[in-house]
Amino acid sequence: MSLHADARAVLGAWAAPDARQEELRVSYLEHLDAHGDAMWRECLPGHLTASTAIISADGSRVALVLHGTLNMWLQTGGHCEPEDTTLAGAALREAAEESGIDGLTLLPSPVRLDRHAVPCGGGSHHLDVQFAAVAPPDAVLVRDPEESDDLGWFPIEGVPDPSDEPCRALVRTAAAAVAALRNT
């Protein structure tokens, strides 16, 4: 199965938690249907990306990166690469690359979607498919200077500034999904 087909299957099966998320889900599917290159940064009307909120093993903290270009604290994530075979795999790869954490456990399906303008190709949109992952208890953050300007653990309710509401919403949603998984 191609990455494009995997993304369509993932989004086709995902149960959106509310009307706004459902609207985004449907628009992502329409975008995939209209653009054979929707998974790649070269698709300038917009392209799908994969990101992850990394939650600590005890559920109290989130790992965030200081994005070099945007100068904001954000979740890990980014563009899909040719070696990615699944959307979840792209999210996990980005999370491991940007955090330096080995042994992340990705929740099986997305927790949220977010569409936002970005400077790619002179102006485009990321159609971000957002996941949650749990770090192992002994996780140590290792920053790669090519990936971010800084990296740190922050309380779930204490996302630092500068950040944005979509990041805060993802952190809250990811922490709730991880907590729900623990309680099953």
N, C-alpha and C positions, 0 to 999 in steps of 0.2 A: 504494500500500500504506500502511496506517495505521501509526503508531508501534507500536501494540499488536501488529499482525501482523508488523512487522519484528522486534520483540523475540522473538516466538514463533519466527520463522524462525531468528534468530541462535542462540537457545538450543537449538532443535531440532537444529541442525546442529553445535553445538559439541561437541567430543570432550573430555570432562572428563579431567584427568590422573590422578585417583585416585578411590577410592570415596566419600570425603567430598564432594569437588567434584561427583561424579555425583549424590549424594543432594540436594545443593543445587540442581543443574540441574533435576532432576525436580520438586522442590518449587516452583521458580520457574515452571515450565511449568504445574503444577497451579494455582498462584496466578493466572497469566494466564487460564487457562480458567475459573476461578471468579469473576474480577472484571474486568468490562469496563473499569473505571477504574483498573486496576492500574498504569498508567504515571504516575498523577497523585498529588500529595501529599495530595489529598482522600481517597484510599483508605486509611482509617485502620487496617485490619488490617495494612497494610503496602503499600509501593509500590516499584516498581523505580526505581533510580537508576543513574547512570552516572558512573564515576570513571576517572582516568588517572594512572598513575605516569609522570612525564616524566623520561626518561633523557637525560643529556648526549650530545652527538654522539660523544664518545670512550668512552662507556659507563662512566665512572668515578663519576658523580654523579647524584643525583636532586633534582629541584625539589620542595620541600614548602611548604605554607602553614600558618601558625599559625591554626587555626580559632578564630574569635572567641568562639563560644558554648561550645565544648568545651574551649578552652584547651589544645589538643594539636596537635602537628605531624602533618599528614596529607597524603595525596595530594589533587590537585585533583578536583573532582567535585561532583555534587549532583543536584537534581531535574530531571526532564525538563520542558521548556517547550512551549507550544502550537506554536511555530514549528519544533520538532524533528521531523524526518521519519524519522530512524533513530536507533537506540541509539548507534551509533558516532558519528554526528553530534552527539548530545547530549554524549557524552564529550569529543569534540574541542572543542566550543563551550565547555564548562566549563573545560577545560584552558587554552584561549587566554584566556578572561576572567580566570581567577584567576592566571595566570602572567604575562600580558602578552606572551607569546612569539608572534610571527608565524612561520608556516612550519613548524609542528609536523607530523611524519609519524606518523600513527596506524597501529599494526599492524592488520592486517585483521580479526582476531577477538579476542574477550576472552581474557585470560590467567588470570583467576581470578574466583571469586564469593565474596561475603561477606555474610552476613545478620547485622544487628546492631540492637539497640534504640536508638531515638532519641526525643527529646521532641516530635516533630511531632504536632500535634493532641492534645496531652495524653498521648501515649504511643503509639508505633507501631513499625514495623520498616522499615528500609531493606533491600531485596533488591538489593544493589549488584552491578552487572555491571562488572567492572574490566578496563581496557584498559592498554596500554603505548603510549607515544609517544616518538619520538626528536626532540630539539631540534636545530635547525640549529647548525653549528659556532660561529656568531657570536651565539648567543642571549643576550639580555639580559633579566633578570627585571624586570618593572615592576609593582609592587604597586598594586592598587586598594584604597584604604582601606575601601570598601564590601564587598569580597570577603574580606579577611582582616586579621589584626592584624600579620602579618609574613610574609615570603617569603624563601626562601633555597635555595642549592645545598648539598647534603650528600653525603659519601661514601656509596656504596651500602651499605657495612657500618657506617655511622656515623649511622643515623637518630637524631636527638636526642631527648632526653626533655624534656617528656612526649610520648609517642606511645603506640602500642599494637602488639601482635603482629600483628593483621591488616594494618596499614600496613607493618610490616617484612616480612611474608610477601609482600605485593604488590610491594614494592620488589625483593626477591630474585627473584621470579618474572618481573617485568618486565625486570630486567637480564639474566636468563638468556635470555628470549625475544629481546631485542634482540641479544645476543651470538650466538645461534643464527642469526638472520637475517643477520648479517654474515658468518657462516661458510658460507653457502650459495652 
